[in-house]
Amino acid sequence: MIDSFDAPQVDIISGSSCCAKPVTSDTTRATKTEVTNEILVSGMTCSHCVASVTAGLTSISNVESVSVELNASGISQITLKATAPVDAAAIQGAIENIGYFVETRLI
């Protein structure tokens, strides 16, 4: 029976093949631009309103996601994230065509 074993010291080489992450230079790394718009909207009172506005806004070109903070008795806040700038008139038009009202100038 062996009471002890002296294992040889091995230096761990960073980036060994089993757990190395691929190395990319800054010149080859793709950059993703994210544009965020915050819009205040009145007239939304329920989850159906949220679904309608979300569907209308996500149909606009470059829109990646829509988040709605519903305030059924007042003004709701919508955060729209896009991969490129979105025309403010397109955002306002989509909201108003669904039947709601933009309360502030689009940022």
C-alpha positions as CSV (number, residue, x, y, z in Angstrom):
1,M,0.0,0.0,0.0
2,I,1.2,3.5,-0.9
3,D,1.0,6.1,1.9
4,S,1.9,9.1,-0.2
5,F,2.6,10.0,-3.8
6,D,4.7,12.9,-4.9
7,A,3.2,14.0,-8.2
8,P,5.5,16.0,-10.5
9,Q,4.8,19.7,-10.7
10,V,3.2,20.6,-14.0
11,D,2.7,24.2,-15.2
12,I,-0.7,24.7,-16.6
13,I,-0.4,26.3,-20.0
14,S,-3.1,28.9,-20.7
15,G,-5.1,28.2,-23.7
16,S,-4.7,24.4,-23.8
17,S,-6.8,22.8,-26.5
18,C,-9.5,21.4,-24.2
19,C,-10.6,24.7,-22.6
20,A,-9.1,27.4,-24.7
21,K,-11.3,30.2,-26.0
22,P,-10.6,31.2,-29.6
23,V,-8.5,34.3,-29.8
24,T,-9.8,37.1,-32.0
25,S,-8.1,40.4,-32.6
26,D,-9.9,43.7,-32.3
27,T,-9.8,44.1,-36.0
28,T,-11.7,40.9,-36.7
29,R,-14.2,41.2,-33.8
30,A,-17.7,42.2,-35.0
31,T,-19.2,45.1,-33.1
32,K,-22.9,45.4,-32.5
33,T,-24.5,48.8,-32.2
34,E,-27.6,49.0,-30.0
35,V,-29.9,52.0,-30.1
36,T,-32.4,52.5,-27.3
37,N,-35.5,54.7,-27.5
38,E,-37.7,55.4,-24.6
39,I,-41.3,56.4,-25.3
40,L,-44.2,57.4,-23.0
41,V,-47.6,56.2,-24.2
42,S,-51.1,56.8,-22.8
43,G,-54.2,54.7,-23.4
44,M,-52.7,51.3,-22.6
45,T,-54.8,49.5,-19.9
46,C,-54.1,45.7,-20.1
47,S,-51.8,42.9,-21.3
48,H,-53.6,42.9,-24.7
49,C,-52.6,46.6,-25.2
50,V,-49.0,45.6,-24.4
51,A,-49.1,42.7,-26.9
52,S,-50.6,45.0,-29.6
53,V,-48.0,47.7,-29.1
54,T,-45.1,45.2,-28.9
55,A,-46.2,43.4,-32.1
56,G,-46.6,46.8,-33.9
57,L,-43.2,48.0,-32.9
58,T,-41.3,44.8,-33.4
59,S,-42.5,44.8,-37.0
60,I,-40.4,47.9,-37.7
61,S,-37.1,47.3,-39.4
62,N,-34.1,47.0,-37.1
63,V,-36.2,46.7,-33.9
64,E,-34.7,43.9,-31.8
65,S,-36.8,44.1,-28.6
66,V,-39.6,46.0,-27.0
67,S,-40.2,46.2,-23.2
68,V,-43.4,47.8,-21.8
69,E,-43.8,49.1,-18.3
70,L,-47.6,49.1,-18.1
71,N,-49.3,51.8,-16.0
72,A,-53.0,51.0,-16.6
73,S,-54.2,54.3,-15.0
74,G,-51.7,56.6,-16.6
75,I,-48.7,56.8,-18.9
76,S,-46.8,53.6,-19.7
77,Q,-43.1,53.6,-20.6
78,I,-41.9,51.6,-23.6
79,T,-38.2,50.8,-24.1
80,L,-37.3,49.9,-27.7
81,K,-33.9,48.4,-28.6
82,A,-32.8,48.3,-32.2
83,T,-29.7,47.3,-34.1
84,A,-29.7,50.7,-35.9
85,P,-31.4,54.0,-35.5
86,V,-35.2,53.8,-36.1
87,D,-37.2,56.7,-37.6
88,A,-39.1,58.5,-34.9
89,A,-42.0,59.0,-37.2
90,A,-42.2,55.2,-37.8
91,I,-42.3,54.6,-34.1
92,Q,-45.0,57.2,-33.4
93,G,-47.0,56.1,-36.4
94,A,-47.0,52.4,-35.3
95,I,-48.2,53.4,-31.8
96,E,-50.9,55.8,-33.0
97,N,-52.1,53.4,-35.8
98,I,-52.8,50.8,-33.1
99,G,-54.9,53.4,-31.1
100,Y,-52.6,54.8,-28.4
101,F,-51.0,58.2,-27.9
102,V,-47.3,59.2,-27.7
103,E,-47.0,61.6,-24.8
104,T,-43.6,62.9,-25.3
105,R,-41.2,63.7,-28.0
106,L,-39.3,60.5,-28.9
107,I,-35.8,60.4,-27.6
